[in-house]
Amino acid sequence: MYGIQTHILFSIYDSERFANELKK
């Protein structure tokens, strides 16, 4: 459970960061 939640949370964070990179 913990690992799955962490993976989802990290995926959201990573996609946010990726979107910010595209805006530059």
PDBQT receptor file of N, H, CA, C and O in Angstrom, charges set to zero:
ATOM      1  N   MET A   1       0.839  -1.202   0.000  1.00  0.00    +0.000 N 
ATOM      2  CA  MET A   1       0.000   0.000   0.000  1.00  0.00    +0.000 C 
ATOM      3  C   MET A   1       0.879   1.259   0.000  1.00  0.00    +0.000 C 
ATOM      4  O   MET A   1       0.727   2.156  -0.830  1.00  0.00    +0.000 OA
ATOM      5  N   TYR A   2       1.792   1.282   0.957  1.00  0.00    +0.000 N 
ATOM      6  H   TYR A   2       1.915   0.554   1.630  1.00  0.00    +0.000 HD
ATOM      7  CA  TYR A   2       2.654   2.454   1.118  1.00  0.00    +0.000 C 
ATOM      8  C   TYR A   2       3.459   2.728  -0.159  1.00  0.00    +0.000 C 
ATOM      9  O   TYR A   2       3.554   3.864  -0.624  1.00  0.00    +0.000 OA
ATOM     10  N   GLY A   3       4.027   1.664  -0.703  1.00  0.00    +0.000 N 
ATOM     11  H   GLY A   3       3.950   0.742  -0.326  1.00  0.00    +0.000 HD
ATOM     12  CA  GLY A   3       4.843   1.825  -1.903  1.00  0.00    +0.000 C 
ATOM     13  C   GLY A   3       4.032   2.359  -3.084  1.00  0.00    +0.000 C 
ATOM     14  O   GLY A   3       4.516   3.196  -3.847  1.00  0.00    +0.000 OA
ATOM     15  N   ILE A   4       2.807   1.876  -3.230  1.00  0.00    +0.000 N 
ATOM     16  H   ILE A   4       2.414   1.196  -2.610  1.00  0.00    +0.000 HD
ATOM     17  CA  ILE A   4       1.952   2.312  -4.335  1.00  0.00    +0.000 C 
ATOM     18  C   ILE A   4       1.590   3.791  -4.170  1.00  0.00    +0.000 C 
ATOM     19  O   ILE A   4       1.662   4.559  -5.130  1.00  0.00    +0.000 OA
ATOM     20  N   GLN A   5       1.206   4.184  -2.971  1.00  0.00    +0.000 N 
ATOM     21  H   GLN A   5       1.147   3.560  -2.192  1.00  0.00    +0.000 HD
ATOM     22  CA  GLN A   5       0.844   5.584  -2.728  1.00  0.00    +0.000 C 
ATOM     23  C   GLN A   5       2.026   6.499  -2.991  1.00  0.00    +0.000 C 
ATOM     24  O   GLN A   5       1.874   7.571  -3.579  1.00  0.00    +0.000 OA
ATOM     25  N   THR A   6       3.204   6.074  -2.556  1.00  0.00    +0.000 N 
ATOM     26  H   THR A   6       3.328   5.204  -2.079  1.00  0.00    +0.000 HD
ATOM     27  CA  THR A   6       4.407   6.881  -2.761  1.00  0.00    +0.000 C 
ATOM     28  C   THR A   6       4.715   7.010  -4.250  1.00  0.00    +0.000 C 
ATOM     29  O   THR A   6       5.107   8.079  -4.717  1.00  0.00    +0.000 OA
ATOM     30  N   HIS A   7       4.538   5.927  -4.986  1.00  0.00    +0.000 N 
ATOM     31  H   HIS A   7       4.219   5.059  -4.606  1.00  0.00    +0.000 HD
ATOM     32  CA  HIS A   7       4.808   5.936  -6.423  1.00  0.00    +0.000 C 
ATOM     33  C   HIS A   7       3.858   6.891  -7.141  1.00  0.00    +0.000 C 
ATOM     34  O   HIS A   7       4.282   7.641  -8.020  1.00  0.00    +0.000 OA
ATOM     35  N   ILE A   8       2.576   6.869  -6.774  1.00  0.00    +0.000 N 
ATOM     36  H   ILE A   8       2.231   6.260  -6.059  1.00  0.00    +0.000 HD
ATOM     37  CA  ILE A   8       1.589   7.765  -7.384  1.00  0.00    +0.000 C 
ATOM     38  C   ILE A   8       1.934   9.215  -7.060  1.00  0.00    +0.000 C 
ATOM     39  O   ILE A   8       1.904  10.082  -7.934  1.00  0.00    +0.000 OA
ATOM     40  N   LEU A   9       2.259   9.466  -5.797  1.00  0.00    +0.000 N 
ATOM     41  H   LEU A   9       2.283   8.762  -5.088  1.00  0.00    +0.000 HD
ATOM     42  CA  LEU A   9       2.587  10.822  -5.368  1.00  0.00    +0.000 C 
ATOM     43  C   LEU A   9       3.811  11.335  -6.121  1.00  0.00    +0.000 C 
ATOM     44  O   LEU A   9       3.844  12.487  -6.552  1.00  0.00    +0.000 OA
ATOM     45  N   PHE A  10       4.808  10.479  -6.276  1.00  0.00    +0.000 N 
ATOM     46  H   PHE A  10       4.781   9.543  -5.926  1.00  0.00    +0.000 HD
ATOM     47  CA  PHE A  10       6.025  10.861  -6.981  1.00  0.00    +0.000 C 
ATOM     48  C   PHE A  10       5.739  11.103  -8.457  1.00  0.00    +0.000 C 
ATOM     49  O   PHE A  10       6.325  11.999  -9.065  1.00  0.00    +0.000 OA
ATOM     50  N   SER A  11       4.842  10.309  -9.036  1.00  0.00    +0.000 N 
ATOM     51  H   SER A  11       4.366   9.581  -8.542  1.00  0.00    +0.000 HD
ATOM     52  CA  SER A  11       4.497  10.467 -10.450  1.00  0.00    +0.000 C 
ATOM     53  C   SER A  11       3.840  11.822 -10.690  1.00  0.00    +0.000 C 
ATOM     54  O   SER A  11       4.118  12.489 -11.687  1.00  0.00    +0.000 OA
ATOM     55  N   ILE A  12       2.963  12.223  -9.766  1.00  0.00    +0.000 N 
ATOM     56  H   ILE A  12       2.737  11.681  -8.956  1.00  0.00    +0.000 HD
ATOM     57  CA  ILE A  12       2.299  13.525  -9.872  1.00  0.00    +0.000 C 
ATOM     58  C   ILE A  12       3.340  14.637  -9.771  1.00  0.00    +0.000 C 
ATOM     59  O   ILE A  12       3.330  15.580 -10.562  1.00  0.00    +0.000 OA
ATOM     60  N   TYR A  13       4.233  14.519  -8.799  1.00  0.00    +0.000 N 
ATOM     61  H   TYR A  13       4.242  13.753  -8.157  1.00  0.00    +0.000 HD
ATOM     62  CA  TYR A  13       5.288  15.516  -8.612  1.00  0.00    +0.000 C 
ATOM     63  C   TYR A  13       6.181  15.598  -9.845  1.00  0.00    +0.000 C 
ATOM     64  O   TYR A  13       6.540  16.689 -10.286  1.00  0.00    +0.000 OA
ATOM     65  N   ASP A  14       6.536  14.450 -10.395  1.00  0.00    +0.000 N 
ATOM     66  H   ASP A  14       6.244  13.563 -10.037  1.00  0.00    +0.000 HD
ATOM     67  CA  ASP A  14       7.421  14.405 -11.551  1.00  0.00    +0.000 C 
ATOM     68  C   ASP A  14       6.752  15.022 -12.782  1.00  0.00    +0.000 C 
ATOM     69  O   ASP A  14       7.408  15.733 -13.544  1.00  0.00    +0.000 OA
ATOM     70  N   SER A  15       5.466  14.762 -12.985  1.00  0.00    +0.000 N 
ATOM     71  H   SER A  15       4.934  14.184 -12.366  1.00  0.00    +0.000 HD
ATOM     72  CA  SER A  15       4.765  15.320 -14.135  1.00  0.00    +0.000 C 
ATOM     73  C   SER A  15       4.625  16.835 -13.993  1.00  0.00    +0.000 C 
ATOM     74  O   SER A  15       4.666  17.559 -14.988  1.00  0.00    +0.000 OA
ATOM     75  N   GLU A  16       4.458  17.319 -12.749  1.00  0.00    +0.000 N 
ATOM     76  H   GLU A  16       4.425  16.731 -11.941  1.00  0.00    +0.000 HD
ATOM     77  CA  GLU A  16       4.391  18.765 -12.498  1.00  0.00    +0.000 C 
ATOM     78  C   GLU A  16       5.715  19.408 -12.888  1.00  0.00    +0.000 C 
ATOM     79  O   GLU A  16       5.747  20.448 -13.546  1.00  0.00    +0.000 OA
ATOM     80  N   ARG A  17       6.802  18.775 -12.473  1.00  0.00    +0.000 N 
ATOM     81  H   ARG A  17       6.775  17.930 -11.938  1.00  0.00    +0.000 HD
ATOM     82  CA  ARG A  17       8.130  19.298 -12.765  1.00  0.00    +0.000 C 
ATOM     83  C   ARG A  17       8.395  19.270 -14.273  1.00  0.00    +0.000 C 
ATOM     84  O   ARG A  17       9.002  20.191 -14.819  1.00  0.00    +0.000 OA
ATOM     85  N   PHE A  18       7.942  18.221 -14.930  1.00  0.00    +0.000 N 
ATOM     86  H   PHE A  18       7.449  17.473 -14.486  1.00  0.00    +0.000 HD
ATOM     87  CA  PHE A  18       8.115  18.088 -16.371  1.00  0.00    +0.000 C 
ATOM     88  C   PHE A  18       7.346  19.188 -17.100  1.00  0.00    +0.000 C 
ATOM     89  O   PHE A  18       7.848  19.758 -18.068  1.00  0.00    +0.000 OA
ATOM     90  N   ALA A  19       6.144  19.486 -16.646  1.00  0.00    +0.000 N 
ATOM     91  H   ALA A  19       5.736  19.024 -15.859  1.00  0.00    +0.000 HD
ATOM     92  CA  ALA A  19       5.330  20.540 -17.249  1.00  0.00    +0.000 C 
ATOM     93  C   ALA A  19       6.024  21.892 -17.102  1.00  0.00    +0.000 C 
ATOM     94  O   ALA A  19       6.001  22.713 -18.019  1.00  0.00    +0.000 OA
ATOM     95  N   ASN A  20       6.636  22.114 -15.951  1.00  0.00    +0.000 N 
ATOM     96  H   ASN A  20       6.655  21.447 -15.206  1.00  0.00    +0.000 HD
ATOM     97  CA  ASN A  20       7.348  23.373 -15.728  1.00  0.00    +0.000 C 
ATOM     98  C   ASN A  20       8.542  23.497 -16.666  1.00  0.00    +0.000 C 
ATOM     99  O   ASN A  20       8.863  24.593 -17.126  1.00  0.00    +0.000 OA
ATOM    100  N   GLU A  21       9.196  22.380 -16.947  1.00  0.00    +0.000 N 
ATOM    101  H   GLU A  21       8.935  21.490 -16.573  1.00  0.00    +0.000 HD
ATOM    102  CA  GLU A  21      10.333  22.396 -17.866  1.00  0.00    +0.000 C 
ATOM    103  C   GLU A  21       9.876  22.772 -19.279  1.00  0.00    +0.000 C 
ATOM    104  O   GLU A  21      10.590  23.469 -19.999  1.00  0.00    +0.000 OA
ATOM    105  N   LEU A  22       8.690  22.310 -19.671  1.00  0.00    +0.000 N 
ATOM    106  H   LEU A  22       8.109  21.743 -19.086  1.00  0.00    +0.000 HD
ATOM    107  CA  LEU A  22       8.173  22.615 -21.006  1.00  0.00    +0.000 C 
ATOM    108  C   LEU A  22       7.820  24.093 -21.135  1.00  0.00    +0.000 C 
ATOM    109  O   LEU A  22       7.929  24.658 -22.223  1.00  0.00    +0.000 OA
ATOM    110  N   LYS A  23       7.403  24.720 -20.051  1.00  0.00    +0.000 N 
ATOM    111  H   LYS A  23       7.315  24.261 -19.167  1.00  0.00    +0.000 HD
ATOM    112  CA  LYS A  23       7.004  26.132 -20.082  1.00  0.00    +0.000 C 
ATOM    113  C   LYS A  23       8.191  27.060 -20.322  1.00  0.00    +0.000 C 
ATOM    114  O   LYS A  23       8.032  28.153 -20.865  1.00  0.00    +0.000 OA
ATOM    115  N   LYS A  24       9.383  26.620 -19.915  1.00  0.00    +0.000 N 
ATOM    116  H   LYS A  24       9.513  25.733 -19.474  1.00  0.00    +0.000 HD
ATOM    117  CA  LYS A  24      10.564  27.486 -20.030  1.00  0.00    +0.000 C 
ATOM    118  C   LYS A  24      10.892  27.786 -21.494  1.00  0.00    +0.000 C 
ATOM    119  O   LYS A  24      11.854  28.499 -21.778  1.00  0.00    +0.000 OA
TER     120      LYS A  24
